[in-house]
Amino acid sequence: MQTSPDRHEYPAHWEADVVLRDGGTARIRPITVDDADRLVSFYEQVSDESKYYRFFAPYPRLSAKDVHRFTHHDFVDRVGLAATVGGEFIATVRYDRIGPDGTPASGPADEAEVAFLVQDAHQGRGVASALLEHIAAVARERGIRRFAAEVLPANTKMIKVFTDAGYTQKRSFEDGVVRLEFDLEPTDRSLAVQYAREHRAEARSVQRLLAPGSVAVIGAGRTPGGVGRSVLGNIRDAGFTGRLYAVNKALPEEQKELDGVPAHRSVRDIDGPVDLAVVAVPAEHVPEVVTECGEHGVQGLVVVSAGYAESGPDGREHQRALVRQARTYGMRIIGPNAFGIINTSPQVRLNASLAPETPRPGRIGLFAQSGAIGIALLSRLHRRGGGVTGVTGVSTFVSSGNRADVSGNDVLQYWYEDPDTDVVLMYLESIGNPRKFTRLARRTAAAKPLVVVQGARHGAAPQGHAVRATRLPHATVSALLRQAGVIRVDTITELVDAGLLLARQPLPAGPRVAILGNSESLGLLTYDACLAEGLRPHPPQDLTTAASAADFHAALARALADDRCDAVVVTAIPAVGEGSVADAALAEALRSAAAAAPAKPVLVVHVELGGLAEALSAAASTAPQIEAGKPTQIASGPAPTGERPPTGGRPPTGGRPSTGERPSTAERLSTTGRPPAGERPPAEAGPPTAETPEGTHLIPAYPAAERAVRALAQAVTYAQWRRDAADPGKVPEYEDIEEKGAAALIDGLLARGQGLTLGMDETCDLLGHYGIHVHRALPAPTADAAAEAARTLGYPVALKATAPHLRHRADLGGVRLDLADEDQLRRSYEELTELFGSPDELRPVVQRMAPRGVDVVVRAVIDPAAGAVLSFGLAGAASQLLGDTAHRLIPVTDREATSLVRSIRTAPLLFGWRGSAPADTRALEELLLRVSRLVDDHPEVVAVTLEPVVVASHGLSVLGASVRLAPPPARDDLGPRTLPAY
């Protein structure tokens, strides 16, 4: 692209891809001198009415002077942006800097006139709103702080674009024109508007992929076998309710069908729209396919083809080219190297994946970056014997492969308000945008459980993934995710264990657990597991091995009715003899007792009772349970809030009529709930007429006490987070904070260079503006200087070595405390120099003694990927070795500061452990809040360390501090909406 001949080079960093309101994409870029023909062609396609609204008069065509003006920009005082699809303009926006009299001006004038023009065919897609976000960001970068726009009163659409943007505005009416003026500084409302638009657009883009009206499989082989042919068969066999096409350019011209599916040599030959294309051709042929799809108007692609970034640098370049090419046509991509997508909704029934069987319909949304892990998760959820058993199905499944475009963030946007998804399970090998993921996760977790297991925790991300650099260790990232309400687990077994409990049972109201069963030993194991997980178990109730189904029913009913109980774990082992409890009878006893108290979760720990697990599933299942002569009955899982589920569940997609005999385990495993291959259920199949019995819950069964209790503990923690999230607290205001004074000091210091660590005097000055007072430490290069410093500060004093290898290491002997006079000070000085070397090596300092207390460390850092993070822990080697540090995202609220102090394992030392005096945790919490405010108010403060901080019984003393300043990392969450750049 040719650059402008004007005084500034082409600003390539202004280029961006955006998702529009309808889920399609567009590219936004600066307009250059090369765009004259595109501009003229664009203008010719705009209606006379839109032209009138733009120029306030009939304006049928652009003159040569107009074209020159609208394509020649200096990218400072005159800027034009275009939204393009397929390389052609669909909308434009420009600003011209003006002075106080409204005439063209240059800096330092900080106001500009702005004007839009959107092609009529693309109005209503949110193009103007996206352009406004981007032109506002450009203007702020160029020193413009305010926009002015003149709009005809009849142009209500454009007026709405401005008024809905959320900026601070002023409106006037003069000479028949509405004049709007608005500041460009982002506000809470403008950011909220931006996030809401981002959510709607990204959710819609995923919805278009998961619920297409028509699908073409490109690369369906002529002979059985192969990836394309397999995906085609899976879509067909799942009973896809839309139109399905097979595409293969090698097909003979006379061949019109493939496996009973209409077949074509090219997407262009299909008579009608194609919403989704599954691409299964070799990587070298994909660009040709993408071009054909784009020209035919395909909305999205699932690229299962491999040979991209996972194969090395050349593959990464091919992947970038693929994304750029697809976005040129407004298409989104799942993949490449993807396993595929599944939607079990009866209105869709789409299995566009390599999974040979469609999972049972259910309420779990499943996302996996790895195809292999996706297979394992689908298998475990589908399985009805061994491990965790029962029938809990999937609403939608996405395996993103290299996630070059559509990522977990996009799918979270969709699942947040998807009525068919109650629980979200995610396997992530990398998080491309941790700051955005944390924001979306917090919002999602407030509505429905989000369970995440992260692979590649201790090494690099998979080669195919583009990941932002982060300096935070994995443990810190995990802590931040938990703060956002994410249920973090370590294995896919735990992922399924937690997911099944959350999908089947209400959330517990607290940590109190009743344990009952017919094995004393298994009950004790469960009791110990509860204590290990931080729960509060009641002593196990042993029903003895002679317990009948009625005994289990009565015991469970009593436990659920007990106000001192929040959850119940039932343990069961096989009984031998005439009094043995039949599996079905025990399952019915447990189900009926649990149904009477639907607000409390019930779990079962069973030992070698495959029959019981199957019976528990059969007692209340989301899969069809059909008896001869009776209508089908479906039981849906509970809402995540623990409320009673509504009557009527997900309709079945098929089923096996019962002959009155229980099917064998093999038969149960083979029953998929889908029609035989080649048969497609009627698209108009509706829900069953029978209603789900009120209070029905699926009771999850676990083969080990530890697994059941761990899942329950995770549910307890999540339920408490939900309650706390309802009242997150506030960021307090402190009257003694001098924000402007700190800003002026920071600006002056940064004028010296791009990044610097402040000296002690500067550090004390900056922290002092935020009410954080550091005890002075005076250098002591000689014994005489140490004595003079002590006289200045006043006895008693401390003598410390500040050399890097001794700093904050009292255990190495580099600190002498409570020196009451000059003689003690001089003796201590001599001892330190004899032990550790010359004063030049030791760098000794003298500091006035602070009241005794608990030594802690407070840190804050701005991470380029995760954002600003506040950390807290006790000082000392032991805490460092244990990794006993807690973290919170900045800004921190008062409630978060309180929980931060209490969340470390060594927190009892602050609260009077073993008879010691309790520390002043209120003063500590205030210090944390002040540090949080400092970093939040001034992102140039990229690192703060307060070490040590001595927290006494009354008050605290900051004995050491360091601050680093630098230009703040760019925050894309405050800028305009964009898709990741490739």
N, C-alpha and C positions, 0 to 999 in steps of 0.2 A: 504493500500500500504506500503510495507516495505521500510524503509528509508535506505539511503546509509550508509555503515559502515565507510565512510571517515569522515573527520574532521568537516564537517558542516552538520547540519540536513537538511532534505528535505524541500526546500523552497516552501511551499504550496501557497504562495501569487503570485508565477509565473504562476499558473494555470489560464487559461482564455479561454472563448469561443469567437470565432470570426466569422464574416460573410464574406464569400468569394465572389469573383467577380461574380459568377453565382447566388448568393442569398442563397446558402446553407451555413451550419455552420460546423465548425470543432472545436475541443478542442485542445488547446496547453498546454503542461505540460512538466516538466522536465523528462528526461529519467533516470530510476533507474536500479538497479541490477535485479529487477524482470522482466525486459523487454527483456531478452535475446531471448526468443522464438518469441516474437512479432517482434524483429529486424530481426531475421533470416527469418521469413515468409515474412516480408516486402521486404527484399533484394531479395528474390527469385522472386518477382513479378516485379522487376525493369528490364528494357530491358538492353541488353548488351551494347548498345550505351550509355545509361545514366550512367551505371557503368564505362564505359571508360572515359566519361567526368568527373566523380567524382575522379577516381584514376589515370588518365592519362595512363592507360594500361589495357589490358584485365584482368578482375577480376571477374570470374564467381561466386565465393562464398566467404563468410566470414570465416576466420579461427577462432578457439577458442580464439586465442589471440586478434583478431580483435573484436570479440563479447565482450570480457572482457573490452577491451579499450573503446569501444563505449557505454558501459552501466555502467561503474564505473567512477563517477565524484565526485570532491570535492565541486562543486557548487561555486567555487571561481575562480580558475585558469583553470579548465576544466569543461565546461558546455555543456550539450546536451539537446535540446528540440525536441519534436515530435509533429506533428499535427496528430490527430486521428479522425476517424469517425467509429462509431460502435465498439469502443474499439481497433481498429486495426490501425497501423501506415500507414499514407499516405505520410508523408514527415518527414525529420529530418534535423536539423541544429546543429552544434557544434562550439564552439570556444576553442582555446588553447592559453593561455597567452604566449607571447614570449618576449625575450629580444632584445636588439639592434642587436645581431648577428643572430637572427632568431631561437635560440634554446629555449626550454621550460624554463619558468621563473615564478617567483612569484612576488607579489607586492614589490616595487613600480613600476615595469614595467607596462606601460599603453597601450601596444599594444597587439593584439591577431589576430591569423589567424582564418578565418571563412570559413566553407564549408557547402554546401547544397546537399541534394539528395531528389528528388521528384518522386514519383511513376508515371509512364508514363500516366496511366489512369486519373491522377489528375493534370497533367500539363495544364497550361492555365487557371486555376481557381483562380490564385492569391495567392496560398498557400505560395510560396517562399517569396513574398512581405510581407505577414503577419508575417511569421517567422522572417524575417529580422528586422521588427519593434520590435518584442519581444526580440530577442537575443541582439539587440542593447540596449534596456532598461535594460536588465539583466547586460550587460557588464558595462554600466554606473554606475549601482548600485554597482558593484564590483571594481570600480576605473579604468576601461579600457576606454580610450578616443579615440582609433583609431583601426579600423579593416584593415586587409590586406587579400586579396584573390587572389589566382592564378587560372586562368581560361584558358582553351584551346580556341584559336581563333574561332574554329568552334562552340563552345558552346554559341551561340549568345543569347539564351534565358536567361541564367544566367548572362551574361554581361549586358543585358538590365535590369535585376532586380536590379543590383547595380547602374547602371548609372541613372536609372529613380527614384531612391530613394530620390534624392534632397539633399544629403549630399555634403559637400565640398570634392572634389576628386582629386586624382593624378593618372595618368595612365602611365605605362611603358611596354615595350615589350622586353623580353630577353629569349634566349634559346627556342624560339617557344612557350612561355607562356605569356599571358597578366597578368600583375600584377596590381591590383587595390588597392589603399590605400585611405581611407576616414575617416574623423573625425566623431565622433558619436554625437557631440553636435547638437541638433535640430536647424535647420535654418528656415527662413521664407519659403524657397522653400520646404524643407522637410515636414514642417507642412502642406503647401498647397497641396503637393502630398498626404499626409496621409488623409487629409480631403476629397480630391477628390475621393480617393479610397473608403473611408468610405461611401461617398454619393452614388457612383455607386453600391456598394455592398448592402447597406441597401435598396436603392430604388428598386433594382432588387429583393430582398427578399420579399418585399411587392407586387411587380408586379406579382410574382409567385403565391401569395395567391389570388390576386384580378382577375387574368386572367388565371385560370387553364384550361387545355385542357380536364381534366376529374375530376369528383368529386364522392366521395363515402360518403354516409350518414350512419354512423355506429350507430345503435341503432334505426333504423326506425321500429316502432312497427308493430306487425301483425294486430292490429285492429286500426281503425281510432282514431285520437286524439293522444295526447302525443307530446312531443317536437320533437323527431326524425322524426316522421311521418309528422308533420307539416312542418318542414324544407324541407323534401323531396318533399312535394307537392308544396311548394313555389318555389323551384328550378325548378321543372318541369313546373309549370304554368307560370313562367317568360320567358320560352322559351330558357333555357340555350343551347348554341350552341355546347357545348362539350358533352362528354359521361358522363352519370349519372348512378350510381349504388346504390342500397339499400343493406345494410348489417345488418344482425341480426342472431346471432348464434342460436336463438331459432326457426328459420324457418324450416319447414319440408324439408327434402332433396329433395323431388320431386317438391317443389315450386321454380319456376324460375323467377317469376315476382311479383312485388308489385306496385299496382297502375300504371301498364303499364311500370314500370321501371325494368330492369334486377336486379334480387335479388340473393344474395349469403350469405352463412353462415359465411364467413370470407373474409377479404381483400385478403388473400393468394389465394383464389379461383378465383379471378378476372383475366381473361386472358388479360393482357395488363397493361400499367402503370396507376397509380392513382396519380394525381398531388396534390389534396387537399382532406383531409378527414374531414368531420364535425362529431365531436364526441358528441353523445348525450346519453351516457350510464351512469349509476350510478358511482359516483366517485371511488368506490372500484374496479370497473372493468376497469377503464381507463388505468392503467399500462399495462394490458394484451393487450388492443387495441393498445397502443402506440408501444409496441414491434412488433405486427403484421404489423403495418404501416411502422415502421422503416425497418423491414426485407424485406418488399415488395417495398421499395424505394419511399414511399410517401414523397412529398417535404414539405408539411406544414399541420398544423392542426388548425381548428377552434373548440375550446372546449366550448360548451355551457353548459356542465355539471357544476352543482354547488356543494357546499360542500368543498370548499377550504379555502383560507385565510380569506374570509369573515365570516367564521363560527368559527374562533378562532385559538389558537396556534396549535392545532393538524392539523387543515386544512392548516395552513401556512406551516407546515412541508411537508404535502402531495403535496402542490403546488410547493415547492422547488424541491421535488423529481420528480415531473412531468416535470419541466423545464429541470432538469439535464438529465432525461431519453430521452426527445425529442431531446435535443441538441447532445446527444451521437450519434444519427442517422443522424445528420445534418438537422433536421427539425426545423422550427420556429412555434410559437404558437400564435394565437390570443385567449385571454382568460386566464384562465378559467372563467366560469360564464359570458360568452360573449353573447350578443344579436345577433351577426352575422355580415356578410359583404354583400354589394350590389355593383354591377357594372352594370350600365345601358348601357354601350357601345353596339351598335348593333352587334359587333363582339364577345361579351361575353354573355350579358343578364343573369347575375348571381344574384339570390336573395337567398343567403345562410344565411338567417336570420329568425327571428320569425315574421317579418313584413308580414302580409297576402297579402299585395299588393306592387308591385314594384313601387317606385316613378317614376315620369315622368323623362325622360332624360333631362339633363341640364348641366350647367357649374359650379355647386357648389360642392366642395368636403366637406364632412361632417364627423367629428370625434366626438364621444361621449364616455366617459368612463362609463357612466351610461346607461343601457338599457332603463330605464323609460324616461330619458331625450332624448335619441335617438328616441324613439317613438314619443315624443312630437314634436321634431324638424321635423321629417319626415312628421308628420301630418300637421304642420303649413306650410311647404313648399308645400305640396300637396293640401292644402285647397284653394278653389277659391272664397269663400264667407266670409263675416265678416272681421275682422282684416285686415291684409295686404293681398291683393289679387293679382291674376294674375298667370300665368303659368311660373314658373321658376323652373327648375328641378335640379336633382342631377346627378353628374357624377359618384362618388363613395361614399360609406358610410362604415365606420368602427366603430363598437362598441367593445371596447377592454376588457370590463369587468374588471377583476383584473389586467390587463396589466402586467402579469407576465413576458412576453417576448416582443412581439411587442407593442410599445408605440406610443404616439403622435409624438415623434422624428422620428421614422422610417417612419411613414406615411407622415410627412412633407418632408422627403427626396424624397419620391415618387411623391408627388404633385408638388414639385418645378419645375420639368420639364415635368409633365404630360400635353400633349397638349389638353386634354379634360377638364381640370380644370382651370377656370379663377379666382375663389374666393374660399378661404378656411375658413370654419366655424368650430370652435372647442369648445366643452364643456369639461373642464378639472376639475377634483376634486383634482388633485395633479400633481405636476411636479417633476418627479423622478430625473432629472438631469437639474436643472435650467441653469447652465452654457452652456450646449450643446443646450438646447432649445432656449436660447437667441441667440446663434450663428446661428442656423438654421433659426430661425424666422427672423432675420435681413436679411439673404440672400433671404428667400422666399418673404418677404414683399417688397424687391426691385424689384420683378418681378410680384407679384400678391397680392391682398389684403388678409390679414390674420386677422380674427376677432375671439376674444377669450372671453368667459365668464368662470369664475372660480368659482366652487362651493366649499363648505367647507372652505370659506375664514376666518371664525372666530373661527374655531375649528380644531380638528384633521382630518387628511385625512381618507378616508374610510378604514375600517379594512383590506381589501384585498390588499391595495396598499403598496408597499415598497417605502418609501420616505426618502431622505437624510435630516438630521437635518439642520436647518437653523436658524440663530439668527435674520434674517431680518423680520420686520413686513410685513403684506400683502401689505400695502400701498407702501412700498419700492419696493417690487417685482413687483407690478403693474407699478410703475414709470419706472423701468428698462425695462419691456416689452414694454412700450410705446416708450422708447428710441430706442428699436430695431425695431420700425415700426409696432408693434402689435396694432391693434385697440381693446382696452380693453372696454368691456361693462359689465353691471352688471346683466342683466337678459337675458333669452332666447328669450324674446320678442324683446329686443334691438338687440340681435344677428341676428335674422331673418330680422328685419327692416333694419339693416345696410347691411346685406348680399344681400338682394334683390336689394337695390339701387346700390351697387357696381357691381352686376352681370348684371344689366340692363342698367346702365347709365355711361357715361364717367366721369372721375374725374374732379372736378371743378378747374378752374385756380386760384381761389381766394375766398375770403369770401363775395363778394358783391352779394346780393340776391334781385331779383325782385319778388314782390308779386302781383298777380292779381286774381280776382275772382268776383263772383256775390253776395258776402256777405261782407259788410263792417266790421261787427263784427268778422267774422272768419279771415278776413285779418288782423285786429288789433291783434288778438290772435297770429297769425303767426308772425307778426312783433315783438311782445313782446318776443315770444319764440326765435326768431333769436338773439335779443339783449342778452337774458339770456345765450345763447350758444356761445357768443363771435363773432357772425357773424355781417355783416354790411348791414342791409336791407335797401332797398329804401322804401319810403312811399308806402303803399299798393294802388293799383289801383282798384277802385270799378267799376265794369262793370254794376252794378245794377242787380236786379233779372229779369229784362226784357232782359238780354243779350241772344243773339242767338249763335248758334254754330259758325257762321261767325264772331261774335264779339270776341269770345274766340280765334278763329284762328288768327284774326288780332292782338289782344293784345299780344298773345304769340309770334307771329312773330316779332313784334316790340321789345319786351323785349329781345328776343334772338339775335336780330341784334344790340342791344345797346352794345357798347364796354365797358360801365361802369358796365355791368352785367356779373356775372360768373355763376349764376344758377337761375332757376325760380321755384317758388312754386305757383301752381295753386290751388285756393280754390274754391270749388263748393258745393252748396246746392240745394236741389230739388226746381224747379220752378213750380208754379201752374198756370193753365190757358192755353189759346190757344198758348201763346208764349213760353211755356215750351220747353226746349231742350231735345230731345230724347237722351237716353243714348248712343246709337250707333253713332248718329250724332256728339255729343260732343266728344266722344272718337276719332272719325275719324278726327275731326277738330284739336284736340290736337296732334294726331299722325302726321298728315301731316305738321303741323307747326314745330314740333320738328324735323322731318326728314330733314327739310331745313337747320337746324343748328345743326348737329350731335355732335359738340364738346362741347356743354353745357348741363349739366344735367337738367332734368325737373322732378318734383315731383307733385303729386296731393294729396290734402287733401280733402276728401269727407265726407259728413255727410249723413248717411242713403241712400247711393246710391249704393246698391249692383249691380244693373244693370250696372251702369257706370264702376264699378270696373271690372265686367266681360267683358264689352265691351272694356275697355282699354287692357285687356289681349288678347281678341280675335283680336284686331286690329293689334297686332304684337306679336305672340306667338311662343314658341319653341315646342308647342304641335301641332299635325296635324290639319290643318284647310282645310277640303276637301269639295269642292262644286261639285255638280253633273256635270260631263262632263269636270271638270277642274283638272289639276294636283295638287298634294299636294304641299303646300308652307310652308317652315319652316323659322322662323326668329331666328337668334342666337343673344345672348347678346353681348355687346361690349367688346372689349379687355380692361383690367384694365387700360391701359395707356390713354384711351379716344380716341384712334384712331378708324377710321371707320372700322366696322367689315367686314371681308371678305365675299364674296358671298358664299352661300351654308352653311347650318347649319347642326346640328346633324340629321341624318336620323331618321325617326319615327320608332317605334317598333309596330305600329298598329294604328288603328283609326276607327272612326265611320263615314260612309258616311252621308253626309247631305241630308235631304229631302227638304231643302229650308226653314224649320222652325227652329227658335232658340230653342235649348233644354232647358228644365226647369233647375232651379238651382240644383235640386236633380239629374237630369240626368248629369249635368256637373260634380257634385261631384263624381258620380259613374263612370265616364269615366276615366279609368286609362291609356289608351294608350297601353294596353297589350292585348294579345289574350285571348279568353275564356279559362277556365281551361281545360286541356287535349289537347289543340291545340297548336302546336309549329310552330312558323313562320319559313319559310325557312331560313336556315343558310346563303344562298347566297344573302339575301335581301340587296339591295344596297341603296344608297342615292337617293332622288327624283331628277328628272331631272330639275325641276323648280328652278330658282335661287332666293335667297332672295333679295328683293328690297334694293337697296343701301341706307344707312343711317337709316335703320329701327332700332328703339330702343324700348324695352319694357318700358312703363311708369309705375313706381310703384305708387300705391295708398295707402294712409294711412287714418285711421279713426280719427286721432287726429293730430292737428298741432304740438303738442310737439313731437310726435313720428317722424313725417316727418323731422322736423327741427333738432332733435337730430341726426338722421341718416345722414342728410346733413352735419352737423357740424363735425361729425366723418370722413366723406369723405373729407372735406376741410382740416382737420388736417393731415390726411393720405397723401393727395396730396402734402401738404407742406413738409411733411417728405420725400417723394419721391424726391422732388426737392432738398432738403438739402442733402439727401444721395448721390446724384450725385457728390457732392463736400464736403466730410465730414471734410475737414480741415486736419491739420497735428499736430503731437506732436512736439512742438518746441524744439530746442536745446538751452541751456544756457551755455555760456562759463565759468561761474563761478561755475558750478556744479562740485563737486569733488567726482565722483562715487567711485573711488578706495579707497579714504580716508574714505568715509562712510562705505564701505564694511569692511575695516580693523577694524574700530571702532566697528561695529556690531559683527564681529567675536570675538573680545576681550570681549565684554560685554556678549555675549551668552555663553562664556566659563565658566561664573559663574553659569549658571543653564539653565534649559529648557525654562523658561519663566519669564520675569521680567518687571516691570514698572520702567522706568528710572527716576533717580533723575533730579532735575532741571538743574544742570550743564551739565550732560550727554545729556539731551534733547536738550539744547541749542547748544552743540557741534555738535550733529548729524544733527539737522536742519540747522545749519550754513553751513555744507558741501553742502547743496542745496540752499543756498542763502536766507534762511528764518531766520530772526534775531528776537529774542525774547527780549523784554524789561526785564532787570533784575529786580527781586523782592527780596529784602533782608529781611531775617527774623527779627522780632522785638519782642523778648520774654519779653522785658521790655520797659518802656518809654525811658530810656536812650539809649537802643539799637536802638529804632526807630529814635531818634534824630541823632545818629551817622550814621545810614543808610541814612538819608535824607541829611546830610552833604556830604556823599560820592557820592550820586546820583545828588544832586543839587535840589534846590527848583524851582518851586512848585512840590509837591509830592501828592501821594494818599496813604491812609492807608486802608488796606483791611483785612477782616477776611477770612481765608481760610479753616475754619472748614467745613466738608462735608455739614452740613445743612445750611451754610451761603454762601458757595462758589458760585460765579456767581449769587448771589441773591441781587442785589442792592436795590430791592424793599423792602427787609426786614430791610434795614438800616445798613448793615454790611460793608458799603463802605463810606469813607469820601474823597472828591475830592478837588483839587485846594488848598491844604494847603500851604500857601505862606511863613510861617516861623515856627520857633521852637515852639513858644507859641501856635499857632493854632494846630500844630501837637500834643503837649502834651494834650491840652484840648480835642481833638478828641480821643486820646488814652484813656483818663479817661472816656469819654462818652461811648465808645464801651465796656470797661470792666464793667462799671456799668450796662449797658443794657443787655449784653449777657454772662457775666461770666469772669472767670479768663483768662489770656493770654494762659495758657495751653489748655483751651477749645477753644479759638478763633483762635489760631495760626495766629496772625497778621503778615502782611508783609508790607513793604514800597516800593513803586514803583514810578519812575519819571512820572509826568503827560505827557500824549500823547496829540497831537492835537485833538480837538473835532471832532466828526464825527458820523457815523452810526455803531453801534455795530453788528457784525455778528459772526457766528460760522462756522468753517470748520472742517469736520471730514472725516476720511478714515478708513475703516475696511476691513479686509479680511474675508469673510464669507465662510465656508467650502463648501457650496452648490453653491452659486451664484458667488463667486469670489470676487475680490477687488472692493469696491464701494466707490465713493467719494460723500459726502453729504454737502449741504450748506443751510443756513437759517439765518434769523436775530436772534440776541440774545434776550433773554427775555422770561418771562412767557407767554406772549400773543402768540408768535409764537409757543411755545411748546404746548399750549392748542389747537391751531388751526391745529397742525400738518403741519405747513407751512414750509416744508423742501423739497428740490429738490435733486435728486440723478442721478448719472451717473456712468457707468461702467468704470473702469480704464483699460488701459490708456485713458485719456481724451485729445481730440484734442482742438486746439484753438477755433474752431467754437462751439464745445460742451461746453467749458468753458463760452463762451459768452451767449449761450442759458441757461446755468445753472443759471447764475446770474439773468437773466430776467424771469425765469420760476416760481418763488415764487409769491404768491399773494401780499406780502408786498414789492415787488421790487420797486414800485414808490418812496418809501422812499430813495432809492439810486439815484434817478434821479431828485431831486429838487422838491419834492412834497410840495405843498402849499408855494412855494417861498423859500424853504430852499436851501442851497448850494448843488449842485450835488456832489456826492461822486466820488472818483477816481476809477471807475469800471475797468479801464485798469490795475491798480495795483492789484485790487482784482482778476481779471482773471489770472494774472501772478502768484499770490500766489496759486490759485487753480491748475494751471498747474505744479507748482513746487512740491506741495504735491503729485499730481498724479505721477509725475516722481519718487519721492522718494519711494513710495509704489510699483510702477511697477518695478523699478530697484532692489529693495531689498524686496522680499516677506517675509523676516523675520520680517519686520515692519508690525505687524498684526493689529495695531491700532494707529491712530494719532488723537489728538484733539487739535485744536487751538481755545481757547475761553478765553476772547473775543478778536476779531480782530476789531480794530477801524479804519474804512475807512474814511479818511478825504478828503477834497477837493483836496489835493495833497499828495499822498502817503497813507500809512497805517501803523498801529502799532499792532504787535502781543503782547498782554499783558499776555497771559497765554497759556501754552502748556503742553501736556503730550504725551508720546510715550510708547508703549508696544512692546517688542520683544518676539518672540517665534519661534521655528522651523516652517517653513511654512507648511500649510496643503498640502497634496498630490494633485497634479493637474493632473487628468486623461486626460484632454484635451491636455496635452503635452506628454503623454505617448503613448504606442501603442494602436491600436484599440482593444476594448474589448466590449463584451456585459455585461450588469449588472450581477453581481454574485449573486447566490442564494445558 
